Amino acid sequence: MTEAFLHYIWQHQMLDRGLTTTDGQPVVVLNAGELNRDAGPDFFNARLRIGDVEWVGNVEIHIRTSDWRAHNHSRDKAYNGIVLHVVYEHDCDIALENGRKPQTLELKRYMHPSLVANYEVLMAPSMEETIPCGRRLNEVPGFIFNSYIERLVLERIEEKSQTVRRLLEESRGGWEQTCYWLIAHYFGGRVNAVPFELMAKATDQRLLSRWKDDPQRIEAVLMGQAGLLEGYFEDEYPRRLQSDYNALRAGTGLKPIDAYLWKFFCLRPSAFPTIRISQFAHLIAESSSLFSTMLSMTDVHDIERLFKQEASAYWHNHYQFDHPTDKSMPKHIGKMQARLLIINAWVPLLFVYGITHGQQHYKDQAISLLSQLPAEDNAIIRRWQSYGITPGNAAESQALIQLNNNYCRSRRCLECRVGYHMLKHT
């Protein structure tokens, strides 16, 4: 039993009828009040009818009445506006700082036993049940779950939008610059997102636009800025990149980031920073104004094709400089990676653009792009599928990831609409 649970019960009035105070006066809750998440009483501006008198004031909630004294509320004037003390178990009488004795309501007499049992099941830590209500999801009506999924899609996009807003602020409202930095960030994947973003920020996009249609020159600049062209090379290709970079560096004052920032360990070779940087260089060469180009695209397949860039020919049989491989094969961005770039980078950017310019159709387009993509296939989605929940597209899979990461994993069942249904429908 926690006070947070009692707050939830009071806020949603999940109580049996016929409430009475500990001294027998009937209580009618006209308005439960506003939940206070800061210091002071738990609920402000509640409207209650106690006996024949209607009260407007604050409500304080505790597990036991004696917690009032334990928390030193008897000496705090901030609690003099309490009109009802709500407790799970009444074990003593209390008084306010001004001497007045507030009415007390004991909740355990009005809480259905299965309500507490359901709460304890949801809150019980279990290594096996990472989705606390997983085995009971079939009890939730489809319209409730589906409407919640629609809300979680927006919540997921809003969360990803924080990165967009951070970069937009750094670029002083420059959408092309923000787009360039954001796509670079996600090109690096989870492991190399930060060094990829640092590399992009150290390399002015306007400088790269001078060599539009010359991916090798752009690759030379980016590899150099990544700190990966230092030292001696045996192969002709890295020596040529190094020569081009040094010549450009002398005239532009370019400063590379530290090479040690890049991670190669535990990555699939196709995701090595060297391969990703070459692919990114080809993307920049494809369109020096990425944001404007993508803004004109409404078909998700067009954006997907734009992202599916191939690394330079040297990388057909290399993953790192001077280390040839036995097999030779083109290294291009695969479907899955291209779709993740759309989901993680372009959709939030387009959504924020719509908000910033007050244009709803861009926000709708962002969600439409997610709906056009197939659902993701990862450990989280497979876990939902084991409970009979199969997403139909990327919008729904993103919602399920949000539900898992932000609610199920941290047992925030009291803030979840599914949890609310399971608690209330006992």
C-alpha positions in Angstrom: 0.0 0.0 0.0 1.4 3.4 -1.0 0.1 7.0 -0.7 0.4 7.3 -4.5 -2.1 4.5 -4.8 -4.5 6.2 -2.4 -4.1 9.5 -4.3 -5.1 7.5 -7.4 -8.1 6.0 -5.7 -9.3 9.4 -4.4 -8.6 11.2 -7.7 -10.6 8.7 -9.7 -13.2 8.0 -6.9 -12.8 4.3 -7.2 -14.8 3.8 -4.0 -18.0 2.1 -3.0 -21.0 4.3 -2.4 -22.3 5.5 0.9 -19.2 7.2 2.3 -19.3 8.3 5.9 -16.7 9.9 8.2 -15.3 8.0 11.2 -17.9 9.7 13.4 -20.8 8.6 11.1 -21.5 11.8 9.0 -22.3 11.1 5.3 -19.8 12.3 2.7 -20.6 13.3 -0.9 -17.7 14.1 -3.2 -18.8 16.9 -5.5 -15.2 17.4 -6.8 -12.2 15.4 -5.7 -9.9 18.5 -6.1 -6.7 19.1 -8.0 -3.8 16.8 -7.3 -0.8 18.7 -5.9 2.6 17.3 -6.9 4.5 19.9 -4.8 4.8 20.5 -1.0 1.6 21.1 0.9 -1.8 19.3 1.0 -2.4 16.5 -1.5 -5.5 17.9 -3.2 -6.5 21.6 -3.5 -10.0 23.1 -4.0 -12.0 19.9 -3.3 -15.8 20.3 -3.0 -17.4 18.0 -0.4 -20.8 17.7 1.3 -20.2 16.5 4.8 -23.4 16.0 6.7 -25.6 19.0 5.7 -22.7 21.4 5.1 -20.9 21.9 1.8 -17.2 22.5 2.1 -14.6 23.9 -0.3 -11.0 23.3 0.8 -8.0 20.9 0.8 -7.8 17.2 1.3 -4.8 15.4 2.8 -4.2 11.7 2.3 -2.2 9.2 4.4 -2.0 5.5 4.9 -2.7 5.9 8.6 -4.1 8.8 10.6 -1.0 8.8 12.8 1.1 9.7 9.7 -0.3 13.2 10.2 1.7 13.6 13.4 4.7 11.7 11.9 4.9 14.3 9.2 4.6 17.2 11.6 1.4 18.6 9.9 0.0 19.5 13.4 2.6 22.4 13.5 2.2 23.5 9.9 -0.2 26.3 9.1 -0.2 25.3 5.4 -2.6 22.4 6.5 -5.1 24.6 8.3 -7.3 24.6 5.1 -7.9 20.8 5.3 -11.6 20.0 5.2 -11.1 16.2 5.1 -8.4 13.8 6.2 -8.5 10.7 4.0 -6.7 7.6 5.3 -6.6 3.9 4.5 -6.7 3.0 8.2 -7.9 5.2 11.1 -5.8 4.7 14.2 -6.0 8.0 16.2 -7.4 11.5 16.4 -5.5 14.5 15.1 -5.8 18.3 15.1 -4.7 21.1 12.8 -2.2 23.8 13.8 -5.1 26.1 14.7 -6.6 23.5 17.0 -9.5 22.5 14.7 -10.2 18.8 14.3 -10.8 17.8 10.7 -13.2 15.1 9.7 -11.6 11.8 8.8 -12.6 9.3 6.1 -11.3 5.7 6.4 -10.9 4.3 2.9 -10.5 0.6 3.6 -14.1 0.3 4.4 -15.0 1.5 0.8 -12.3 -0.1 -1.3 -13.3 -3.3 -3.0 -10.8 -6.1 -1.9 -10.1 -7.0 -5.5 -9.0 -3.4 -6.2 -6.1 -3.8 -3.7 -5.4 -7.3 -5.0 -5.2 -6.1 -8.6 -2.8 -3.2 -7.5 -0.6 -5.6 -5.7 -0.4 -7.9 -8.7 0.6 -5.0 -11.0 3.2 -3.7 -8.6 4.7 -7.0 -7.7 8.3 -7.1 -9.0 8.8 -10.0 -11.4 11.7 -10.7 -13.7 9.5 -12.8 -16.0 6.6 -10.3 -16.3 8.2 -7.2 -17.8 4.6 -6.2 -18.9 2.8 -6.5 -15.5 -0.7 -6.9 -17.0 0.5 -9.0 -20.0 -1.5 -12.1 -19.1 -4.7 -10.1 -18.6 -4.6 -7.9 -21.7 -7.4 -9.9 -23.2 -9.7 -8.4 -20.5 -9.2 -4.9 -22.0 -11.8 -3.9 -24.6 -10.3 -3.3 -28.0 -11.6 0.3 -28.3 -9.9 1.2 -25.0 -6.6 -0.3 -26.0 -6.7 1.1 -29.5 -7.6 4.6 -28.5 -4.7 4.5 -26.0 -2.3 3.4 -28.7 -3.3 6.5 -30.8 -2.4 8.7 -27.8 0.9 6.9 -27.2 1.9 7.5 -30.8 1.8 11.2 -30.3 3.5 10.9 -26.9 6.3 8.9 -28.6 6.8 11.6 -31.3 6.7 14.4 -28.7 9.5 12.6 -26.7 11.6 12.2 -29.8 10.9 15.9 -30.6 13.1 16.9 -27.7 16.2 16.1 -29.7 14.8 18.2 -32.6 14.1 21.2 -30.4 17.6 21.0 -28.8 19.3 21.0 -32.2 16.9 23.7 -33.6 17.8 25.9 -30.7 21.5 25.3 -31.3 21.1 26.2 -35.0 19.1 29.3 -34.1 16.1 28.1 -36.1 17.9 26.8 -39.1 15.9 23.9 -40.5 18.5 22.8 -43.0 21.2 22.8 -40.4 19.0 21.0 -37.8 18.0 18.4 -40.4 21.7 17.8 -41.3 22.7 17.4 -37.6 19.7 15.2 -36.7 20.1 12.8 -39.6 23.8 12.6 -38.7 22.9 11.8 -35.1 20.7 8.8 -36.1 23.1 7.7 -38.9 25.5 6.8 -36.1 23.0 4.4 -34.5 22.6 4.1 -30.8 26.4 3.5 -30.2 27.9 6.2 -32.4 25.1 8.8 -32.3 27.1 11.4 -30.3 30.4 11.3 -32.3 28.4 11.4 -35.6 26.6 14.5 -34.4 29.9 16.1 -33.2 31.4 15.3 -36.6 28.5 17.0 -38.4 28.6 20.0 -36.1 32.4 20.4 -36.8 31.7 20.4 -40.5 29.7 23.3 -41.9 27.0 22.0 -44.2 27.5 24.9 -46.6 31.1 23.8 -47.1 30.0 20.4 -48.1 27.4 21.8 -50.5 30.4 23.2 -52.6 31.1 19.6 -53.7 27.6 18.5 -54.4 27.7 15.5 -56.8 31.3 14.7 -55.6 30.8 12.1 -52.8 34.5 11.3 -52.7 35.4 14.9 -51.8 32.6 15.0 -49.2 33.8 11.6 -47.8 37.3 12.9 -47.6 36.1 15.9 -45.5 33.9 13.8 -43.2 36.4 11.0 -42.7 39.0 13.7 -41.9 36.7 15.6 -39.5 35.9 12.2 -37.9 39.6 12.0 -37.0 40.0 8.8 -39.1 42.6 10.1 -41.6 45.5 10.5 -39.2 48.7 8.5 -39.6 50.1 6.4 -42.5 48.0 4.3 -44.9 49.0 1.5 -47.2 46.0 1.6 -49.5 45.7 4.2 -52.2 42.1 5.1 -51.4 42.6 6.4 -47.8 45.9 8.1 -49.0 43.8 10.0 -51.6 41.2 10.9 -49.0 43.9 12.1 -46.7 45.5 14.2 -49.4 42.2 15.8 -50.3 41.4 16.5 -46.7 44.7 18.0 -45.9 44.5 20.3 -48.9 41.0 21.4 -47.9 41.9 21.7 -44.3 44.7 24.1 -45.0 42.3 26.6 -46.7 39.3 26.3 -44.4 40.7 25.8 -40.9 38.8 22.5 -40.3 39.3 20.8 -37.0 38.7 17.1 -36.6 37.1 15.5 -33.5 39.0 12.8 -31.5 39.1 9.4 -33.2 38.8 7.6 -29.9 35.2 8.7 -29.6 34.2 6.2 -32.3 33.1 2.7 -31.2 33.7 -0.4 -33.3 33.5 -3.1 -30.7 30.3 -5.2 -30.5 29.0 -3.6 -33.8 28.2 -5.6 -36.9 30.9 -4.6 -39.5 28.2 -3.2 -41.8 27.5 -0.7 -39.1 31.1 0.4 -38.5 31.5 4.2 -38.5 33.7 4.1 -41.6 30.9 2.5 -43.6 28.2 4.8 -42.2 30.3 7.9 -42.9 30.8 6.9 -46.5 27.1 6.3 -46.9 26.3 9.7 -45.2 28.7 11.4 -47.6 26.7 9.9 -50.6 23.5 11.2 -49.0 24.9 14.7 -48.7 26.1 14.5 -52.3 22.6 13.4 -53.4 21.1 16.6 -52.0 22.9 19.5 -50.4 19.5 20.8 -49.1 18.2 17.7 -47.4 15.4 19.3 -45.5 13.9 21.1 -48.5 14.2 17.9 -50.6 12.5 15.7 -48.0 9.8 18.3 -47.2 8.5 17.9 -50.8 8.2 14.1 -50.4 4.9 12.7 -49.2 5.5 9.0 -50.2 7.4 7.1 -47.6 9.0 5.0 -50.3 10.6 8.1 -51.9 12.2 9.0 -48.5 13.3 5.4 -48.0 15.0 5.4 -51.4 16.8 8.6 -50.6 18.2 7.1 -47.4 19.3 3.8 -49.0 22.7 5.1 -50.0 25.7 2.9 -50.9 29.2 3.4 -49.6 32.1 4.1 -52.0 33.5 1.2 -54.1 36.5 0.9 -51.8 34.2 -0.4 -49.0 33.0 -3.3 -51.1 35.8 -5.4 -49.7 36.8 -3.3 -46.6 35.2 -2.4 -43.3 38.2 -0.4 -42.1 41.1 1.3 -43.9 43.9 -1.1 -45.0 42.0 -4.3 -43.9 40.6 -6.0 -47.0 38.0 -8.8 -46.6 37.7 -12.0 -48.6 34.3 -11.2 -49.9 33.4 -8.2 -52.0 29.9 -6.8 -51.8 28.3 -3.4 -51.9 27.6 -1.8 -48.6 24.3 0.1 -48.7 21.8 1.3 -46.1 19.3 -1.5 -45.7 15.5 -1.2 -45.6 15.5 -1.5 -41.8 18.1 1.2 -41.2 16.4 3.5 -43.8 13.1 3.0 -42.0 14.6 3.7 -38.6 16.0 7.0 -40.0 12.5 8.0 -41.1 11.0 6.9 -37.7 13.6 8.5 -35.4 14.8 11.5 -37.4 12.4 12.7 -40.2 9.0 12.1 -38.5 9.9 14.1 -35.3 11.5 16.8 -37.4 8.5 17.1 -39.7 6.1 17.1 -36.7 8.0 19.9 -34.9 8.1 21.9 -38.2 4.3 21.6 -38.4 3.9 22.8 -34.8 6.4 25.7 -35.2 4.6 26.9 -38.4 1.1 26.1 -37.2 0.5 23.8 -40.1 -1.5 20.8 -39.1 -1.0 18.9 -42.4 2.7 18.5 -41.7 1.9 16.9 -38.3 -0.7 14.7 -40.0 1.9 13.8 -42.7 4.4 12.8 -40.0 1.9 10.3 -38.5 0.9 9.1 -41.9 4.5 8.2 -42.7 4.6 6.0 -39.6 1.3 4.4 -40.7 2.8 3.7 -44.2 5.8 1.8 -42.7 5.6 -1.8 -41.5 5.8 -2.5 -37.8 9.3 -2.8 -36.3 10.6 -6.2 -35.3 12.6 -6.1 -32.1 12.7 -7.7 -28.6 10.0 -5.3 -27.3 7.6 -5.9 -30.1 8.1 -9.7 -29.9 7.3 -9.5 -26.2 4.0 -7.8 -26.9 3.3 -10.4 -29.6 3.7 -13.2 -27.0 0.7 -11.6 -25.2 -1.4 -11.5 -28.4 -0.7 -7.8 -29.3 0.6 -7.5 -32.9 1.1 -4.0 -34.3 -0.1 -3.4 -37.9 2.4 -0.6 -38.7 5.2 1.5 -37.4 2.9 3.9 -35.7 1.5 1.1 -33.5 4.9 -0.5 -32.9 6.2 2.9 -31.8 3.2 3.2 -29.4 4.0 -0.2 -27.9 7.6 0.7 -27.4 6.5 3.9 -25.6 4.1 1.9 -23.4 6.8 -0.6 -22.6 9.7 1.9 -21.9 7.8 4.6 -20.1 5.1 2.7 -18.2 5.5 -1.1 -18.0 9.2 -1.1 -17.3 8.9 1.4 -14.4 5.6 0.0 -13.2 3.7 3.3 -13.9 0.5 1.4 -14.0 -1.4 4.1 -12.2 -0.7 6.5 -15.0 -1.6 4.0 -17.8 -5.1 3.7 -19.2 -4.8 -0.1 -19.4 -3.8 -0.2 -15.8 -6.7 2.1 -14.9 -9.1 -0.3 -16.6 -7.7 -3.3 -14.8 -7.9 -1.6 -11.5 -11.4 -0.2 -11.9 -13.0 -3.3 -13.5 -12.7 -5.7 -10.6 
